[in-house]
Amino acid sequence: MRVTPKKVTKTICFAIIAVFFFLLAGGGIGLAALDVTDTNIEIAIEDELMQDQAVPSYLVNISCTNGVVTLTGSVGNLLAKERALAIAETVKGVRSVINRIEVNPLTEKTDPDIKTDVIQSLAVDPVTELFEIDVSVDNKMVTLKGEVNSYIEKQAAGKVAKSVSGVKKVKNLILFDHKTSRPDADFANDIAKALAWDTLVDDELIQVSVKNRKVALTGTVGSAVEKNRAITHAWLPGIKEVDASLLKVDRWARDKDLRAEKYLLKPDDKIKNAVDSAILYDPRVLSTKIDTQVDNGVVTLTGWVNYLSAKHAAAEDAGNTVGVIRVKNQIKVSPPAQDISNIELEQKIEDKFRKDVYVENFEITVTALAGIVNLSGTVDTYYEKARAEDLAAEVLGVYSVNNNLIVNKSWDPFVYKPYVDDSYVYNYDWYTYQPNVTSRKNDREITENIESELFWSPFVDSDQITVMVDNGRATLTGQVDSWSEYDAATQNALEGGAVVVDNELTISSVQ
């Protein structure tokens, strides 16, 4: 619905009066809570960590000085340590994060056992299976050596090692060098395009230059997490070095006027090219046999991949592309011809579970029939349920996964964090049925929490959104710039404690 200027003026006047009396009555989140002070940043990070199912927030300490956050304490695995850092980077006002969290593995393993598990994990991971990597372990510290084609592949190998239970530290000494004759101008152009088409980066104030395959990123972004995402985009195969020391983080750069051009309606052919590029540069997809069709912003993916996880990664790439309204994933999983029995497939999946830092201690029953895998049993959280499915999807020969795992802590919502999570929650068939929770807060508390979540998010303009809660059901009205921001607002509402979210936000680019 379009609103006339007179209506806007009248609405603003009534809103100001209503807010004034509401605050006098003690309602709302209050202006003091909206100040981006170091203390409030610490509180906001604490809130985010408390609501995350993969990080033990009670073991993590937070301090902030002039927007620079320091994390201390201890966690049980390296992935949780890095996740805590990534979550802290998503909070508005954070300029950088110093991560001094210690890792005390929950599982006692000998160095030889850890080495065996890391080698086997690298050998079966879809991204790293063909890498020639030397692994050594000393006092639970894993050292990786070898050579791969790109920095992104190096990081992928490191992540596999970090996911193995018992590992306390990973020293990644892998070298990378992709032989190429591409000119620097081509690299600069591709990086700039990747930034422009990524819904999770406001690129208006980012400058990209490349000399001798060394990238320099300068300018300003609105959050620490956007800076890191920009750096990731810069690491194309063939790039030797990325310097982002002059890419500043200032929250004023989140001004919606700076990205007005970014979210205008895009032609379908341009969206198609952007999706194709995102998929091409994603080492998780591992396929050139994917076809993209776009019709009024709706993307349909067809073709073939070897792994179910690759199919999911392609959908995530498409969903994070500017202009994409919805993704229809019709990619088929067609692994190379192989002779693998149901029992062997079950054993491969169970072996991945046994090594994983998050699901190793749960009794999960795996049954396979002609590539269709069923998971049953009990886990503590929805995060662990999702991770078990992701691990199964990485096994060659798995066509689909029926995830019937029961969650003990079903009252905690599983909230998608687009800057933090590798997996894309909309790939899970069961996700639409969750959360089936009963609110333990009253409507006023939920309203305050949702407003706080929206305010501290680096991805949502809270001043454009109105929140109303009735019996745990949150209704969001107002306007956002993109479908990704629309989805992020829904997740913020869930994180704030809503039982159900009615998202009535309009997308400015499609009005």
JOVENTA-V647855 format. One record per backbone hydrogen bond with DSSP energy under -1.0 kcal/mol. CO is the residue of the C=O (numbers start at 1). NH is the residue of the N-H. E is the energy in kcal/mol with one decimal. If there is no record, write none. Layout:
co=CO nh=NH e=E
co=CO nh=NH e=E
This chain:
co=4 nh=8 e=-2.3
co=5 nh=9 e=-2.6
co=6 nh=10 e=-2.5
co=7 nh=11 e=-2.8
co=8 nh=12 e=-2.7
co=9 nh=13 e=-2.2
co=10 nh=14 e=-2.4
co=11 nh=15 e=-2.6
co=12 nh=16 e=-2.7
co=13 nh=17 e=-2.3
co=14 nh=18 e=-2.8
co=15 nh=19 e=-2.9
co=16 nh=20 e=-2.3
co=17 nh=21 e=-2.2
co=18 nh=22 e=-2.4
co=19 nh=23 e=-2.6
co=20 nh=24 e=-2.0
co=21 nh=25 e=-1.7
co=22 nh=27 e=-2.8
co=23 nh=26 e=-1.3
co=31 nh=34 e=-1.2
co=32 nh=35 e=-1.4
co=35 nh=37 e=-1.8
co=37 nh=41 e=-2.3
co=38 nh=42 e=-2.2
co=39 nh=43 e=-2.1
co=40 nh=44 e=-2.5
co=41 nh=45 e=-2.5
co=42 nh=46 e=-2.3
co=43 nh=47 e=-2.3
co=44 nh=48 e=-2.2
co=45 nh=49 e=-2.6
co=46 nh=50 e=-2.4
co=47 nh=51 e=-1.5
co=49 nh=52 e=-1.1
co=55 nh=57 e=-1.6
co=56 nh=59 e=-2.1
co=57 nh=60 e=-1.7
co=59 nh=74 e=-1.9
co=61 nh=72 e=-2.2
co=63 nh=70 e=-3.0
co=65 nh=68 e=-1.9
co=67 nh=95 e=-2.8
co=67 nh=96 e=-1.2
co=68 nh=65 e=-2.3
co=69 nh=98 e=-3.6
co=70 nh=63 e=-1.8
co=71 nh=100 e=-2.7
co=72 nh=61 e=-2.7
co=73 nh=102 e=-2.7
co=75 nh=104 e=-2.8
co=77 nh=81 e=-1.5
co=78 nh=82 e=-2.4
co=79 nh=83 e=-2.2
co=80 nh=84 e=-2.2
co=81 nh=85 e=-1.5
co=82 nh=86 e=-2.3
co=83 nh=87 e=-2.6
co=84 nh=88 e=-2.2
co=85 nh=89 e=-2.0
co=88 nh=91 e=-1.4
co=89 nh=225 e=-1.3
co=91 nh=94 e=-1.8
co=96 nh=69 e=-2.7
co=98 nh=71 e=-2.8
co=102 nh=75 e=-2.1
co=110 nh=114 e=-2.3
co=111 nh=115 e=-2.6
co=112 nh=116 e=-2.3
co=113 nh=117 e=-2.3
co=114 nh=118 e=-2.6
co=115 nh=119 e=-2.5
co=116 nh=120 e=-2.4
co=117 nh=121 e=-2.3
co=118 nh=122 e=-2.5
co=119 nh=123 e=-1.7
co=120 nh=124 e=-1.2
co=121 nh=125 e=-1.2
co=125 nh=129 e=-1.8
co=128 nh=131 e=-1.7
co=134 nh=145 e=-2.1
co=136 nh=143 e=-3.0
co=138 nh=141 e=-1.5
co=140 nh=168 e=-2.6
co=140 nh=169 e=-1.3
co=141 nh=138 e=-2.2
co=142 nh=171 e=-3.8
co=143 nh=136 e=-1.9
co=144 nh=173 e=-2.3
co=145 nh=134 e=-3.2
co=146 nh=175 e=-2.8
co=148 nh=177 e=-1.8
co=150 nh=154 e=-1.8
co=151 nh=155 e=-2.5
co=152 nh=156 e=-1.9
co=153 nh=157 e=-2.0
co=154 nh=158 e=-1.9
co=155 nh=159 e=-2.2
co=156 nh=160 e=-1.9
co=157 nh=161 e=-1.9
co=158 nh=162 e=-2.1
co=159 nh=163 e=-1.2
co=161 nh=164 e=-1.2
co=163 nh=357 e=-1.8
co=164 nh=167 e=-1.5
co=169 nh=142 e=-3.0
co=171 nh=144 e=-2.5
co=175 nh=148 e=-2.5
co=183 nh=187 e=-1.4
co=184 nh=188 e=-2.6
co=185 nh=189 e=-2.2
co=186 nh=190 e=-2.4
co=187 nh=191 e=-2.6
co=188 nh=192 e=-2.3
co=189 nh=193 e=-2.2
co=190 nh=194 e=-2.4
co=191 nh=195 e=-2.2
co=192 nh=196 e=-2.1
co=193 nh=197 e=-2.0
co=197 nh=322 e=-2.5
co=198 nh=201 e=-1.5
co=203 nh=206 e=-2.1
co=205 nh=220 e=-1.3
co=207 nh=218 e=-2.1
co=209 nh=216 e=-2.8
co=211 nh=214 e=-1.4
co=213 nh=240 e=-2.8
co=213 nh=241 e=-1.0
co=214 nh=211 e=-2.3
co=215 nh=243 e=-2.8
co=216 nh=209 e=-1.8
co=218 nh=207 e=-2.9
co=219 nh=248 e=-2.7
co=221 nh=250 e=-2.5
co=223 nh=227 e=-1.6
co=224 nh=228 e=-1.8
co=225 nh=229 e=-1.9
co=226 nh=230 e=-2.5
co=227 nh=231 e=-2.1
co=228 nh=232 e=-2.1
co=229 nh=233 e=-2.0
co=230 nh=234 e=-1.4
co=234 nh=236 e=-2.1
co=236 nh=239 e=-2.4
co=241 nh=215 e=-3.2
co=243 nh=217 e=-2.6
co=244 nh=247 e=-1.8
co=246 nh=219 e=-1.3
co=248 nh=221 e=-2.5
co=250 nh=253 e=-1.9
co=251 nh=254 e=-1.8
co=252 nh=255 e=-1.5
co=255 nh=258 e=-1.5
co=256 nh=259 e=-1.2
co=259 nh=263 e=-1.1
co=261 nh=264 e=-1.2
co=267 nh=271 e=-2.2
co=268 nh=272 e=-2.6
co=269 nh=273 e=-2.0
co=270 nh=274 e=-2.1
co=271 nh=275 e=-2.6
co=272 nh=276 e=-2.7
co=273 nh=277 e=-2.1
co=274 nh=278 e=-2.3
co=275 nh=279 e=-2.4
co=276 nh=280 e=-2.3
co=277 nh=281 e=-2.0
co=279 nh=282 e=-1.0
co=282 nh=285 e=-1.5
co=289 nh=304 e=-1.3
co=291 nh=302 e=-2.4
co=293 nh=300 e=-3.1
co=295 nh=298 e=-1.7
co=297 nh=325 e=-2.8
co=297 nh=326 e=-1.0
co=298 nh=295 e=-2.2
co=299 nh=328 e=-3.6
co=300 nh=293 e=-2.1
co=301 nh=330 e=-2.5
co=302 nh=291 e=-2.8
co=303 nh=332 e=-2.8
co=305 nh=334 e=-3.3
co=307 nh=311 e=-1.3
co=308 nh=312 e=-1.9
co=309 nh=313 e=-2.2
co=310 nh=314 e=-2.1
co=311 nh=315 e=-1.5
co=312 nh=316 e=-1.9
co=313 nh=317 e=-2.4
co=314 nh=318 e=-2.1
co=315 nh=319 e=-2.5
co=316 nh=320 e=-1.5
co=318 nh=321 e=-1.6
co=320 nh=199 e=-2.4
co=321 nh=324 e=-1.8
co=326 nh=299 e=-2.8
co=328 nh=301 e=-2.8
co=332 nh=305 e=-2.0
co=341 nh=345 e=-2.1
co=342 nh=346 e=-2.3
co=343 nh=347 e=-2.3
co=344 nh=348 e=-2.1
co=345 nh=349 e=-1.9
co=346 nh=350 e=-2.6
co=347 nh=351 e=-2.2
co=348 nh=352 e=-1.7
co=349 nh=353 e=-2.2
co=350 nh=354 e=-2.2
co=351 nh=355 e=-1.3
co=352 nh=356 e=-1.1
co=355 nh=165 e=-3.2
co=356 nh=360 e=-1.3
co=359 nh=362 e=-1.5
co=362 nh=364 e=-1.3
co=365 nh=376 e=-2.0
co=367 nh=374 e=-3.1
co=369 nh=372 e=-1.9
co=371 nh=399 e=-2.7
co=371 nh=400 e=-1.4
co=372 nh=369 e=-2.1
co=373 nh=402 e=-3.5
co=374 nh=367 e=-2.1
co=375 nh=404 e=-2.3
co=376 nh=365 e=-3.1
co=377 nh=406 e=-2.7
co=379 nh=408 e=-2.8
co=380 nh=409 e=-2.6
co=381 nh=385 e=-1.6
co=382 nh=386 e=-2.6
co=383 nh=387 e=-2.5
co=384 nh=388 e=-2.3
co=385 nh=389 e=-1.6
co=386 nh=390 e=-2.3
co=387 nh=391 e=-2.6
co=388 nh=392 e=-2.0
co=389 nh=393 e=-2.1
co=392 nh=395 e=-1.6
co=393 nh=309 e=-2.0
co=395 nh=398 e=-1.8
co=400 nh=373 e=-2.5
co=402 nh=375 e=-2.6
co=402 nh=404 e=-1.0
co=406 nh=379 e=-2.6
co=408 nh=410 e=-1.4
co=409 nh=412 e=-1.6
co=417 nh=420 e=-1.5
co=417 nh=421 e=-3.2
co=424 nh=427 e=-2.7
co=425 nh=428 e=-1.6
co=428 nh=431 e=-1.0
co=430 nh=433 e=-1.5
co=431 nh=434 e=-1.8
co=435 nh=437 e=-1.0
co=442 nh=446 e=-2.3
co=443 nh=447 e=-2.6
co=444 nh=448 e=-2.5
co=445 nh=449 e=-2.6
co=446 nh=450 e=-2.7
co=447 nh=451 e=-2.5
co=448 nh=452 e=-2.1
co=449 nh=453 e=-2.6
co=450 nh=454 e=-2.7
co=451 nh=455 e=-2.2
co=452 nh=456 e=-2.4
co=456 nh=92 e=-2.2
co=460 nh=462 e=-1.0
co=461 nh=464 e=-1.7
co=462 nh=465 e=-1.6
co=464 nh=479 e=-1.7
co=466 nh=477 e=-2.2
co=468 nh=475 e=-3.4
co=470 nh=473 e=-1.7
co=472 nh=499 e=-2.7
co=472 nh=500 e=-1.1
co=473 nh=470 e=-2.3
co=474 nh=502 e=-3.5
co=475 nh=468 e=-1.9
co=476 nh=504 e=-2.3
co=477 nh=466 e=-3.1
co=478 nh=506 e=-2.3
co=480 nh=508 e=-3.0
co=482 nh=486 e=-1.9
co=483 nh=487 e=-2.5
co=484 nh=488 e=-2.4
co=485 nh=489 e=-2.1
co=486 nh=490 e=-1.5
co=487 nh=491 e=-2.1
co=488 nh=492 e=-2.3
co=489 nh=493 e=-2.0
co=490 nh=494 e=-2.0
co=491 nh=495 e=-2.6
co=492 nh=496 e=-1.7
co=493 nh=498 e=-2.1
co=494 nh=497 e=-1.5
co=500 nh=474 e=-2.8
co=502 nh=476 e=-2.4
co=506 nh=480 e=-2.5
co=507 nh=510 e=-1.6
